[in-house]
């Protein structure tokens, strides 16, 4: 069982996930940190409660919540949570890699 599956099950123990919702969340959060997964589950719970579904999380809710983060053009945010697609460039010898901040200004 992938680690993200176990994390989602742990953090979302009080949630009722629809069939396939956890698998979708795992696929969409590929490469993300544990902190990102925990925050995602918190946001899934908020979305379920605010939509009137009590603790039920369906696949469309997963797609919306994770879509906001994974489709973001915010390169710094994607790099912080470990999502793929972050710019990876090397800086000077011995210096940390450049993060691309300000490249689009």
N, C-alpha and C positions, 0 to 999 in steps of 0.2 A: 504494500500500500504506500503510495507516494506520501512524502512528509506533509505536503500541503493538504492532502486529504485528511490526514490525522489532525492537523492544526484546525482545519475548518470544523471537523467533528468535535474537537475539544472546545474551541471558542464558541461554536454555535450549538452546544449541547441542548439549549433550551428552545432552539428553533426547529420547525418542522419543514425540512427541505423536500421539495417535489422531486420525483424521480428525474435524475439527470442533472439537477441543479448543482450538486456538489461537484460532479464531473466537469460541468461547464466552468465553475469557479476555479477549479484546479487548472484547466486548460488555459483560461484567460489570464491567470496569474503566474504563468510560467516564468521562473527566474526571480520572482519577487521575494522580498525578505519576509520573515515571520511577523515583523511589526506591521508590514503592509497587509498581510493576510488577516491579522487581528483587527486592524482598522476597517478592512473590507467587511468582515463579519459584523462588526458594530454598525456599519452603514447599512448592511442588509437587514439587520434587525430593526433599525429605525425606519427603513423604507416599508417593511412589512407592517409595522405598527401604524405608521401614518396612512397607509392605504386601506386600513380596516381589515386586514387579513389576520389579525392577531399575531401569531408567531409563524405563519406559513410563508415560506420563501419559494417563489416559483422561478422557472428558468428565465422568464422575461425580466424579472427584477435583477437577477444576477447579471444579465446582459447589459442592462442600463447602468447599474452601479459600477461594474468593472469596466464597461465601455468608457465611462467618464475618465477613468484613470489611465487605461491602457491606450486610448486613442488621443491622449493629450499631447499637444505639441511642446509641452514644457519639458525640455531636455534635462534640466537640472533635477526636477521632480522625478522623472523616470530613472535617472542615474541613482538618486538617493534610495529609492525603493528596490533597485536592482532589476528593473524591467529591461528587456532587450530594446535595442534601437537608440540607446544613449550614445552620444558622440564619444569615441575613445581615441584621443590623440595624445601623443607624447609631448611633454614639455622639454625644457633643457635637461641635460644630463643631471641626474640626482634630484630634479624637481618633480613634484607630483604632476600627473597628466593634466593638461588644460581641460576645463569643463565646457568651453564654448560660450560662456556667459558673455553677452554683449555682441556676439557675432552678427546678430540680426538687427542691430541698432543702426 
